[in-house]
Amino acid sequence: MVIEEMSYDICLKAHPYWLSTLRQFALPVHLMEKLPDSYKKFIQAGLAYKKQGQLEAAQQRFQQAQLSVNSNEDQGFGLHLQALALLTTGKVGESQTLMQHCVALAPDCAQYHYNLGISYLLSRATGEDIAKAVTRFKQALEAQPSLIQAHTALALIYTLARQWQEAERMARQAISLNPQAGNRLVDLCLMNATYEQGLPIEGAFDFASVTVDATTQIDDALHFLPSVELSQLQLAQSELPILLIVCDPNYLVKHAVPLIWSLVEVQCQYPIHLHLFNPDSHSNQIVKMLQTKMAPIPLSISFESVEVTQYSSPSIYYSSVRFCRLYQLSLANPKTNFIMVDADVLFRNHPAKLALWDKKGDMGFTYAEYEPMWDKIAAGFIYSKATLMTSSVLSQIAVFIIDNLRKQTARWFVDQVALFVTYQKFKSTLHVQFLPAQQCLNQDFDDDAIIWAIVNEQKQQQNKYNEYKHYLLTKYGMLKRV
């Protein structure tokens, strides 16, 4: 096997999450259709055990299937399923040995090549592992040019490796195979590749609003969204920055309450402003309880009533429209600095340690050079200083978001793409304090970090974040709905 000669080490500098999105395996269903019924029963039983997490029982059924047939091709199918089960348990080396044997038994099976490539991505110790994966994905496409999973995997790898022409080519091929599928990851790769090549941007989002002066468009754009009472946005003047938390009633209970308690725990006296989507009587009760417990620290509230499905999905609407509300708050409070954080972060140390307001600048956020463009600027922590430049930047972000909501092109990561393209537009005049992600959005839960951030996959796991969250709720109160 000839391995790709170019280095893919640069891919290792991106967050591991992106390559982990390719964990889905491709089963050679066409082989199973030709198998004897007795073999199929073992395979189906093994798959059922694997789905239930009973991997040893699954392995036994796959081995029984293998022993029940004589041909190399039929034996290979059972061996391959054993390899996938081993891979699920983290036994990558053993799994790869079996997979390589399967490829030797059936060299024209595209799925065997593809899954072996995935196993190399899961190893991901060096750029050479990624090069091996690329080689296998290409061999999969030689065997079956219509294998859309291989096109998708290559589009992402080439995007992370900054091979823009190849990323564009693979993304276009994946889309052409199933134009109606709406593969979000492929769309993002095509967007990134066309943007970097200076081509008309295709794939995800509409970028027409980037070319206009947003300050002349923002008032009209805001009329597209539900209105928020100006009196709710005009806050008591504060020399300290105001922490902005935006969420719905569900996130208020699950995440915003422990977030607020974490601020109490680190003895942070910053005023807090909550913006709630579609509050109900229970969330209003919780806010009143919070205001009582937080006194004398101010906790103000604004809200909007919205039929979210008229705009987008709830997660996209909530995550993106918060930037529009941040713009409105900065406009209504022109002398106030704001810190907007995700509702599900927790403060581990006092935010003053970031020393944001001791330095010259308009905004503060993280910037990850080696991430794809949709993840370079994290939306989870944004410091907004009261300057005219900041107001212009926030208006551009809001116009981009609203324009995509209006055109029904808002989707996964619209907020962070809006941040990125706006930063690119203004970076020659915008003064940014680039913040270390390990301090203000730490996903390793280091005790010296300012803020702990969490991804959805970790929310149900046993980890330091959830232990700290439980501690806060036990100490300060659950504030459950009654």
BELGICOR-V960902 format. One record per residue. N is the residue number from 0. RES is the residue in one small letter. SS is DSSP state (hx for helix, st for strand, lp for the rest). Layout:
BEGIN
N | RES | SS
N | RES | SS
END
This chain:
BEGIN
0 | m | lp
1 | v | lp
2 | i | lp
3 | e | lp
4 | e | lp
5 | m | lp
6 | s | lp
7 | y | lp
8 | d | hx
9 | i | hx
10 | c | hx
11 | l | hx
12 | k | hx
13 | a | lp
14 | h | lp
15 | p | hx
16 | y | hx
17 | w | hx
18 | l | hx
19 | s | hx
20 | t | lp
21 | l | lp
22 | r | lp
23 | q | lp
24 | f | lp
25 | a | lp
26 | l | lp
27 | p | lp
28 | v | hx
29 | h | hx
30 | l | hx
31 | m | hx
32 | e | lp
33 | k | lp
34 | l | lp
35 | p | lp
36 | d | hx
37 | s | hx
38 | y | hx
39 | k | hx
40 | k | hx
41 | f | hx
42 | i | hx
43 | q | hx
44 | a | hx
45 | g | hx
46 | l | hx
47 | a | hx
48 | y | hx
49 | k | hx
50 | k | hx
51 | q | lp
52 | g | lp
53 | q | lp
54 | l | hx
55 | e | hx
56 | a | hx
57 | a | hx
58 | q | hx
59 | q | hx
60 | r | hx
61 | f | hx
62 | q | hx
63 | q | hx
64 | a | hx
65 | q | hx
66 | l | hx
67 | s | lp
68 | v | lp
69 | n | lp
70 | s | lp
71 | n | hx
72 | e | hx
73 | d | hx
74 | q | hx
75 | g | hx
76 | f | hx
77 | g | hx
78 | l | hx
79 | h | hx
80 | l | hx
81 | q | hx
82 | a | hx
83 | l | hx
84 | a | hx
85 | l | hx
86 | l | hx
87 | t | hx
88 | t | lp
89 | g | lp
90 | k | lp
91 | v | hx
92 | g | hx
93 | e | hx
94 | s | hx
95 | q | hx
96 | t | hx
97 | l | hx
98 | m | hx
99 | q | hx
100 | h | hx
101 | c | hx
102 | v | hx
103 | a | hx
104 | l | hx
105 | a | lp
106 | p | lp
107 | d | lp
108 | c | lp
109 | a | hx
110 | q | hx
111 | y | hx
112 | h | hx
113 | y | hx
114 | n | hx
115 | l | hx
116 | g | hx
117 | i | hx
118 | s | hx
119 | y | hx
120 | l | hx
121 | l | hx
122 | s | hx
123 | r | lp
124 | a | lp
125 | t | lp
126 | g | hx
127 | e | hx
128 | d | hx
129 | i | hx
130 | a | hx
131 | k | hx
132 | a | hx
133 | v | hx
134 | t | hx
135 | r | hx
136 | f | hx
137 | k | hx
138 | q | hx
139 | a | hx
140 | l | hx
141 | e | hx
142 | a | hx
143 | q | lp
144 | p | lp
145 | s | lp
146 | l | lp
147 | i | hx
148 | q | hx
149 | a | hx
150 | h | hx
151 | t | hx
152 | a | hx
153 | l | hx
154 | a | hx
155 | l | hx
156 | i | hx
157 | y | hx
158 | t | hx
159 | l | hx
160 | a | lp
161 | r | lp
162 | q | lp
163 | w | hx
164 | q | hx
165 | e | hx
166 | a | hx
167 | e | hx
168 | r | hx
169 | m | hx
170 | a | hx
171 | r | hx
172 | q | hx
173 | a | hx
174 | i | hx
175 | s | hx
176 | l | hx
177 | n | lp
178 | p | lp
179 | q | lp
180 | a | lp
181 | g | lp
182 | n | lp
183 | r | hx
184 | l | hx
185 | v | hx
186 | d | hx
187 | l | hx
188 | c | hx
189 | l | hx
190 | m | hx
191 | n | hx
192 | a | hx
193 | t | hx
194 | y | hx
195 | e | hx
196 | q | lp
197 | g | lp
198 | l | lp
199 | p | lp
200 | i | lp
201 | e | lp
202 | g | lp
203 | a | lp
204 | f | lp
205 | d | lp
206 | f | lp
207 | a | hx
208 | s | hx
209 | v | hx
210 | t | hx
211 | v | lp
212 | d | lp
213 | a | hx
214 | t | hx
215 | t | hx
216 | q | lp
217 | i | hx
218 | d | hx
219 | d | hx
220 | a | hx
221 | l | hx
222 | h | lp
223 | f | lp
224 | l | lp
225 | p | lp
226 | s | lp
227 | v | lp
228 | e | lp
229 | l | hx
230 | s | hx
231 | q | hx
232 | l | hx
233 | q | lp
234 | l | lp
235 | a | lp
236 | q | lp
237 | s | lp
238 | e | lp
239 | l | lp
240 | p | lp
241 | i | st
242 | l | st
243 | l | st
244 | i | st
245 | v | st
246 | c | st
247 | d | st
248 | p | hx
249 | n | hx
250 | y | hx
251 | l | hx
252 | v | hx
253 | k | hx
254 | h | hx
255 | a | hx
256 | v | hx
257 | p | hx
258 | l | hx
259 | i | hx
260 | w | hx
261 | s | hx
262 | l | hx
263 | v | hx
264 | e | hx
265 | v | lp
266 | q | lp
267 | c | lp
268 | q | lp
269 | y | lp
270 | p | lp
271 | i | st
272 | h | st
273 | l | st
274 | h | st
275 | l | st
276 | f | st
277 | n | lp
278 | p | lp
279 | d | lp
280 | s | hx
281 | h | hx
282 | s | hx
283 | n | hx
284 | q | hx
285 | i | hx
286 | v | hx
287 | k | hx
288 | m | hx
289 | l | hx
290 | q | hx
291 | t | hx
292 | k | hx
293 | m | hx
294 | a | lp
295 | p | lp
296 | i | lp
297 | p | lp
298 | l | st
299 | s | st
300 | i | st
301 | s | st
302 | f | st
303 | e | st
304 | s | lp
305 | v | lp
306 | e | lp
307 | v | hx
308 | t | hx
309 | q | hx
310 | y | lp
311 | s | lp
312 | s | lp
313 | p | hx
314 | s | hx
315 | i | hx
316 | y | hx
317 | y | hx
318 | s | hx
319 | s | hx
320 | v | hx
321 | r | hx
322 | f | hx
323 | c | hx
324 | r | hx
325 | l | hx
326 | y | hx
327 | q | hx
328 | l | hx
329 | s | hx
330 | l | hx
331 | a | hx
332 | n | lp
333 | p | lp
334 | k | lp
335 | t | lp
336 | n | lp
337 | f | st
338 | i | st
339 | m | st
340 | v | st
341 | d | lp
342 | a | lp
343 | d | lp
344 | v | lp
345 | l | st
346 | f | st
347 | r | lp
348 | n | lp
349 | h | lp
350 | p | hx
351 | a | hx
352 | k | hx
353 | l | hx
354 | a | lp
355 | l | hx
356 | w | hx
357 | d | hx
358 | k | lp
359 | k | lp
360 | g | lp
361 | d | lp
362 | m | st
363 | g | st
364 | f | st
365 | t | lp
366 | y | lp
367 | a | lp
368 | e | lp
369 | y | lp
370 | e | lp
371 | p | lp
372 | m | hx
373 | w | hx
374 | d | hx
375 | k | lp
376 | i | lp
377 | a | lp
378 | a | lp
379 | g | lp
380 | f | st
381 | i | st
382 | y | st
383 | s | st
384 | k | lp
385 | a | lp
386 | t | lp
387 | l | hx
388 | m | hx
389 | t | hx
390 | s | hx
391 | s | hx
392 | v | hx
393 | l | hx
394 | s | hx
395 | q | hx
396 | i | hx
397 | a | hx
398 | v | hx
399 | f | hx
400 | i | hx
401 | i | hx
402 | d | hx
403 | n | hx
404 | l | hx
405 | r | hx
406 | k | lp
407 | q | lp
408 | t | lp
409 | a | lp
410 | r | lp
411 | w | lp
412 | f | lp
413 | v | hx
414 | d | hx
415 | q | hx
416 | v | hx
417 | a | hx
418 | l | hx
419 | f | hx
420 | v | hx
421 | t | hx
422 | y | hx
423 | q | hx
424 | k | hx
425 | f | hx
426 | k | lp
427 | s | lp
428 | t | lp
429 | l | lp
430 | h | lp
431 | v | st
432 | q | st
433 | f | st
434 | l | lp
435 | p | lp
436 | a | hx
437 | q | hx
438 | q | hx
439 | c | hx
440 | l | lp
441 | n | st
442 | q | lp
443 | d | lp
444 | f | lp
445 | d | lp
446 | d | lp
447 | d | lp
448 | a | lp
449 | i | lp
450 | i | st
451 | w | st
452 | a | lp
453 | i | lp
454 | v | lp
455 | n | hx
456 | e | hx
457 | q | hx
458 | k | lp
459 | q | lp
460 | q | lp
461 | q | lp
462 | n | lp
463 | k | hx
464 | y | hx
465 | n | hx
466 | e | hx
467 | y | hx
468 | k | hx
469 | h | hx
470 | y | hx
471 | l | hx
472 | l | hx
473 | t | hx
474 | k | hx
475 | y | hx
476 | g | lp
477 | m | lp
478 | l | lp
479 | k | lp
480 | r | lp
481 | v | lp
END
